[in-house]
């Protein structure tokens, strides 16, 4: 397998996992701002008669915020793990450079019986 083909295969198979998440991060940040705006709006209009409904809506918004923050952390951790496919291909080919010789010799157990 040539280096160029290996890089292409690595990008195809792993590229989606290590994609640029900038746009998704922007969407999550926007959703977090909207969540905060909704919470602030509810708190600004507190009326004792609606306390139960208010607490229910606040709980839902809190769960939504927690989910968004977790998603943001996942994306940020993936963003830190940038993959250089050229370098990965070089390391794979270097490691496999003597694979034919190793495989031709067989396993230690197989050599024992010959």
Steps between C-alpha positions, in 0.01 A plus 500: 500500500640834405531785746253710301238224504556433870452870583183500290365192682585644841325827416197315368469262795599733784434845357143524626609414852754782504305755295509871564233571760515880492148537359354253750670686784344826380156337493544365852618839626193660342274239660664562840441875465137435407465268799636770731265757347201273567606438862549872557159570347332250729674636808410858409131412497472296819150488645428285807187363333712343223785370715442131413489564126804723527703234682401239241612720211822592680579131552453433127723794410763386748503151344529655154789721610681203655460299179629790288800553726589129481474507120721807491763327714498196270551720195777699666685183601471366144625829362814469712571160345591618152622217281774549246413230249831545314693431820278206590553346157877543536499325838283215373718441194816521708362243743396271217822534302633167621162328545561272198822369655338444839201322349721289272684365802174386655399497862742384769276199558494416129881521472534263796340216301706543181 
